[in-house]
Amino acid sequence: MEQRDLKRKLLDEHLRYEVDMFDEAAKFLMSEQFAKLDRENTNNRDDWFRANAAIETFWTHARTLREFFTQKKNDEPVKDAHHASARDFAPDYWHEIDLDKDIADKINAQVSHLNYGRKSEPSEKLGPEMQRVKAAIDKEVRRFQDKLAAVKKEHRDRAWGMAPRQVVTYVPALENNVSTTSATFMSTGVLSPGGGSGSR
């Protein structure tokens, strides 16, 4: 596969999948449907699974997208590269993602790896960071799209593009809260900072 086709496939298929899964997980976590799940009753395996799967989906794709935006540019040909980088498509792009390494470490320790130091107490788990992570990645996706548009305009032979997307917006609120380990969500479709008990 030629370099151009390889890059187009990454943008059109794989990056789109990562962003869509990240958005849909956030949307589900804010939904009334999620709020009604009986997450504490481990005898209700369906609700328990759906709740944990949504939380893990959000954090897994957050980690992947953060790496894509912060990864250094690969040498050509990119077919020899291990990880894709936003800078492979827009060399002048530089991330402004404001997620500290602590969040990446928490995702690795609590979601991506099975280790002896895994946390059990809700106060130690990923919590209100979800709101900040969602906002930061949404902002970075928009910046990357803007840079792709500039590259396309400057170099007509590079037809990189990214489909428009609807950003899930968080608006803090104080009532109708439903706690999870990851954040406190509103059944009205908005997120309020907080933390609480949950299975994950």
C-alpha positions as CSV (number, residue, x, y, z in Angstrom):
1,M,0.0,0.0,0.0
2,E,1.4,3.4,-0.9
3,Q,2.2,6.0,1.7
4,R,-0.7,8.3,0.7
5,D,-3.2,5.4,0.8
6,L,-1.8,4.3,4.2
7,K,-2.3,7.7,5.7
8,R,-5.7,8.2,4.2
9,K,-6.8,4.9,5.7
10,L,-5.5,5.9,9.1
11,L,-7.5,9.2,9.0
12,D,-10.6,7.9,7.3
13,E,-11.0,4.7,9.1
14,H,-8.9,4.3,12.3
15,L,-8.7,7.8,13.7
16,R,-12.4,8.3,12.9
17,Y,-13.2,5.1,14.9
18,E,-11.1,6.3,17.9
19,V,-12.9,9.7,18.0
20,D,-16.3,8.2,17.4
21,M,-15.9,5.6,20.2
22,F,-14.6,8.3,22.6
23,D,-17.6,10.5,21.8
24,E,-20.2,7.7,22.0
25,A,-18.8,6.5,25.3
26,A,-19.0,10.0,26.8
27,K,-22.5,10.4,25.4
28,F,-23.6,7.1,26.9
29,L,-22.0,7.9,30.3
30,M,-24.1,11.1,30.4
31,S,-27.3,9.4,29.3
32,E,-30.4,8.6,31.3
33,Q,-29.9,5.0,30.2
34,F,-26.6,4.9,32.0
35,A,-28.0,6.6,35.1
36,K,-30.6,3.8,35.4
37,L,-28.0,1.0,35.4
38,D,-27.8,-1.0,38.6
39,R,-24.0,-0.9,38.8
40,E,-23.6,-1.9,42.4
41,N,-25.5,-5.1,42.2
42,T,-23.0,-7.6,40.9
43,N,-25.8,-10.2,40.5
44,N,-27.1,-7.9,37.7
45,R,-24.3,-8.8,35.3
46,D,-25.8,-7.0,32.3
47,D,-25.9,-3.6,34.0
48,W,-22.5,-4.2,35.7
49,F,-20.9,-5.1,32.4
50,R,-22.5,-2.2,30.4
51,A,-21.4,0.4,33.0
52,N,-17.8,-0.9,33.3
53,A,-17.6,-1.3,29.5
54,A,-18.6,2.3,28.9
55,I,-16.1,3.6,31.5
56,E,-13.3,1.5,30.1
57,T,-14.1,2.5,26.5
58,F,-13.9,6.2,27.4
59,W,-10.5,5.8,29.1
60,T,-9.0,3.4,26.5
61,H,-9.8,5.8,23.6
62,A,-8.8,8.8,25.6
63,R,-5.4,7.2,26.1
64,T,-5.1,6.3,22.4
65,L,-6.1,9.8,21.2
66,R,-3.7,11.5,23.7
67,E,-0.9,9.4,22.3
68,F,-1.8,10.3,18.7
69,F,-1.7,14.0,19.4
70,T,1.5,14.0,21.6
71,Q,3.6,11.4,19.6
72,K,6.6,12.9,17.8
73,K,6.6,12.8,14.0
74,N,7.6,9.6,12.4
75,D,10.4,9.3,9.8
76,E,9.2,8.4,6.3
77,P,8.1,5.9,5.2
78,V,5.4,5.7,7.9
79,K,4.7,2.1,7.1
80,D,7.8,1.3,9.3
81,A,6.4,3.4,12.2
82,H,5.0,1.8,15.4
83,H,2.6,4.5,16.4
84,A,0.8,7.1,14.2
85,S,1.3,10.8,15.0
86,A,-0.8,13.8,14.2
87,R,2.5,15.4,13.0
88,D,2.7,12.7,10.2
89,F,-0.2,14.5,8.6
90,A,0.5,18.1,9.5
91,P,4.3,18.6,10.2
92,D,3.7,22.2,11.6
93,Y,1.1,20.9,14.1
94,W,2.1,21.0,17.7
95,H,-0.2,19.8,20.5
96,E,-1.5,22.0,23.2
97,I,-3.2,19.1,25.1
98,D,-3.1,20.0,28.8
99,L,-3.3,16.5,30.2
100,D,-0.6,15.7,32.6
101,K,1.3,12.5,32.8
102,D,-0.5,11.6,36.0
103,I,-3.7,11.0,34.1
104,A,-1.9,8.8,31.6
105,D,-0.3,6.9,34.5
106,K,-3.7,6.4,36.1
107,I,-5.2,5.1,32.9
108,N,-2.4,2.6,32.5
109,A,-2.7,1.5,36.1
110,Q,-6.5,1.3,36.4
111,V,-7.6,0.3,32.9
112,S,-4.8,-0.8,30.6
113,H,-2.8,-3.1,32.8
114,L,-3.4,-5.7,35.5
115,N,-1.0,-5.0,38.3
116,Y,-0.6,-5.4,42.0
117,G,-0.9,-1.7,42.7
118,R,-4.4,-1.4,41.1
119,K,-6.7,0.9,43.2
120,S,-9.8,-0.3,45.0
121,E,-11.0,2.8,46.8
122,P,-13.3,5.1,44.8
123,S,-11.4,8.2,46.0
124,E,-8.2,6.7,44.5
125,K,-9.7,5.9,41.1
126,L,-10.1,8.0,38.0
127,G,-12.7,10.5,38.9
128,P,-13.6,14.1,37.9
129,E,-10.7,14.0,35.4
130,M,-13.2,12.8,32.8
131,Q,-14.6,16.2,32.3
132,R,-11.2,17.8,31.8
133,V,-10.0,14.9,29.5
134,K,-13.0,15.2,27.3
135,A,-12.7,18.9,26.9
136,A,-9.0,18.8,26.2
137,I,-9.2,16.1,23.6
138,D,-12.2,17.8,21.9
139,K,-10.1,21.0,21.7
140,E,-7.2,19.1,20.3
141,V,-9.3,17.4,17.6
142,R,-10.6,20.8,16.5
143,R,-7.0,22.2,16.4
144,F,-5.8,19.2,14.3
145,Q,-8.7,19.6,11.9
146,D,-7.9,23.2,11.4
147,K,-4.2,22.3,10.7
148,L,-5.3,19.6,8.2
149,A,-7.4,22.2,6.4
150,A,-4.4,24.6,6.2
151,V,-2.2,21.8,4.9
152,K,-4.7,20.8,2.3
153,K,-5.1,24.4,1.1
154,E,-1.3,24.9,0.9
155,H,-0.5,21.5,-0.6
156,R,-3.3,20.4,-3.0
157,D,-1.5,17.1,-3.5
158,R,-2.1,16.3,0.2
159,A,-5.8,15.7,0.3
160,W,-5.9,15.0,4.1
161,G,-9.2,15.7,5.6
162,M,-11.3,14.7,8.6
163,A,-15.1,14.4,8.7
164,P,-16.9,17.0,10.8
165,R,-18.0,15.7,14.2
166,Q,-20.4,16.8,16.8
167,V,-18.7,17.5,20.1
168,V,-20.3,16.2,23.3
169,T,-20.4,19.3,25.5
170,Y,-20.3,19.2,29.3
171,V,-22.2,21.8,31.4
172,P,-21.8,21.6,35.2
173,A,-25.1,21.3,37.1
174,L,-26.0,20.6,40.7
175,E,-29.0,18.3,40.7
176,N,-30.1,14.9,39.4
177,N,-26.6,13.5,39.9
178,V,-25.7,9.9,39.4
179,S,-22.3,9.0,40.7
180,T,-19.8,6.7,39.0
181,T,-16.1,6.1,39.7
182,S,-15.2,8.3,36.7
183,A,-17.4,11.3,37.2
184,T,-20.8,12.5,38.3
185,F,-23.2,12.6,35.4
186,M,-26.5,14.3,34.9
187,S,-29.4,12.4,33.4
188,T,-30.1,15.5,31.4
189,G,-27.0,14.9,29.3
190,V,-24.5,17.1,31.1
191,L,-21.6,16.4,33.3
192,S,-20.9,17.7,36.8
193,P,-17.5,17.4,38.4
194,G,-17.4,14.8,41.2
195,G,-16.7,11.3,42.0
196,G,-18.4,8.5,43.8
197,S,-18.8,4.9,44.1
198,G,-18.8,2.6,41.2
199,S,-17.7,-0.8,40.0
200,R,-14.6,0.3,38.0
